[in-house]
């Protein structure tokens, strides 16, 4: 629960001053497993399920749209003749709508290679986002023609080769 109702600088701040984030938007599941295989191999995996981002709808209202109903310019305009100030108004309560959950599977295959009596090499092959999922990580929250368009998605499948010498 986020409660900002004690701030009373303007009536606008009292709008949605108490926001309750639902349980589904706070739960994360992360499973990690490692399994040794014959021949100095080790396989490891990580499965993550995290909540999707909140979908808000914020409408930017310009001074020209507000002034007729308010009977004056916005206070941010001051004594400026041509005011370009605006106010952002949420169209519905925050933390109400969410993108689907993000599920990601990462795998690693490791081989320990003995080089000398005290030297060895750990060779790794990593595969990130094995399922090649493309869930939305962030969306445009400004109401308008691009509202709810993704601004960031999960990177595609990626392979990485690495090594770590020990001596």
ZIBELNOR-V305403 format. One record per run of one state. SS is the DSSP state (2 for helix, 1 for strand, 0 for the rest). FROM is the first residue (numbers start at 0). TO is the last residue. Records with the same first field share a line. If there is no record, write none. Layout:
SS->FROM-TO  FROM-TO
//
This chain:
0->0-0  3-9  14-16  19-21  25-27  37-39  50-52  55-56  70-73  77-84  90-95  98-100  114-118  128-134  139-140  142-148  153-156  166-166
1->1-2  17-18  28-36  40-49  53-54  57-61  85-89  96-97  101-113  119-127  135-138  141-141  149-152  157-165
2->10-13  22-24  62-69  74-76
//
